[in-house]
Amino acid sequence: MVQSILVVCLGNICRSPTAEAVLRAHLPDVQIDSAGTGNWHIGKPPYPPAIEAAEARGYDLTTLRARQVTARDFEAFDLVLAMDAENLSDLRELAPEADNITLFREPVGGGAVPDPYFTGDFDGALDLIEEASQAWAQRLS
């Protein structure tokens, strides 16, 4: 039984904090956290356009702060979800023995959640995150 999930993207200021909030809404009894593979934004709040897009759909990102994924996370969390193939590769390099790492969009056929920090499409990223979050909730309930 999955009791804890870590969602990981590159900087932990757009996709993964959004996914953390959306998953919390769908899986209120599961511990959800997020992190980034990079260290550029440690301690910073999510990117303002991500906060705004999430807020428009009823999700609050304002209390979240970026952190970098650690080796301990692979033991602390039952499931580690990567937002794209590059994040997945980085996570598998960090913890080659871990068998709890997969793509965030795996239950809906896989694929990436494109990084809205670069694409500017925060609503499109949120659509993909909501779809996968609903699928995870169905799978894990």
Secondary structure, 3 states (H helix, E strand, C coil): CCCEEEEEECCCCCHHHHHHHHHHHHCCCCEEEEEECCCCCCCCCCCHHHHHHHHHCCCCCCCCCCCECCCCHHHHCCEEEECCHHHHHHHHHHCCCCCCEEECCHHHCCCCCCCHHHHCCHHHHHHHHHHHHHHHHHHHC
